[in-house]
């Protein structure tokens, strides 16, 4: 499997590079990043100058998405999007692209995090009157808050509770409303990405937690997604497709 990485010099891009180097079933044909590479792979400052590949992995930043999508389309490559914080317009760009190429999108490429979403959805259904809050913790360098994974967990809850309303960062006075799902963000040092869903019924409390101990877990999931989406029909694919394949 031939892979091209956008954002190859970033933290996640580096983890994906290392994961590729450890495998025999895939090859990094090029990396794209405005920061110059270190000679470990063919480096290009612009996607327009890079060679073709079977799969384009976007590990850059969400604002680069339009250029990444154009690059994947002109190559006829499958696209794995590993950035978060997308605007509605950017998501529409992905949906349009999925009409022509296979596009895999996830806020978190850990299978454990995907299972956490399934468990949160199930808990919201089994305990329909429960109160649910989401807490996420990341290192100080993370740019978006709440995290994309926290928002995805909220959406999992809202699938079975259509009236649920996200309430990021509880401040001020006032009683918690039944439809609220509080989302709280911590940014401390070099904390690993941790997401917790708290479910309280008044009679019992259920706490569901997933912690990503190393970026390698995301890199492994990204390559798993790349193998899954390569050669598939155009469409929009998610971690649920991997969980139930």
C-alpha positions, 0 to 999 in steps of 0.5 A: 500500500503506497501512502502519502502523508500531509503534515508529515513533520507533525507529532501525529504525522511522525507517529504514522511515519514510524508505524509505516516503517515498522510494517512490510505491507505499506510504503511511504512514497512522500511526505508533505509539510511546510517544515523541511523533512530530515532525509528519512523520506521524500519530502515536498513542501506542497501537495501539488508537487508530490507524487501519486499514492494509493492513500492520502493521509491528512495529519496536518491541520483542518484549515489545509483540508481543501488543498488535501481534498483536491490533492486526493481527488486529482490522484484518484486516491483514497483519503484518510482524514486524521484532523479535527475541528472542521467547520461545517464548510469543510465537512461539506467539502469532505461529503462532496469528495466522498461522491468521487473517492473513498473518504475515511473520517474520524475524530479519534482513530483508536479502536478503544475510543470508538468502543467508548462511543458505542458504550456511551450510546448504549448507556444513554439508551439503557438509562434514559433519565440519567444525567451525562457529563463528558470530561476530556484531558489533553496536553497543553499544545492541543489547539481545539477545545472541546476535543473532536472526540468529546464532541463525537461522544456527545453526538453518540449520546444525541443519537438516542437523545435527540433533545440533548444539548451540549454545554461546554464549560459550565460557568455562572449560576443556574441549575443544570437542565435535564437535556444538558450534556456538560463537556469539560476540557483540561489542558495540562502538561503532557497529559495523554488524551483521556476521555471520560463519560459519567452517567448518573441515575440518582441511584448509581453512577457509571463511569466510562474512561478511555486513555490513549497512552501513546500517539502510536495507538492513533497511528495504528488505527490510521493505517488500519483505516487506510487498509480498509478504505483502499480500493473501496467504492466512493463513500464516507467511512467511519470507525463504526465500519471498522468495528463491525467489519 
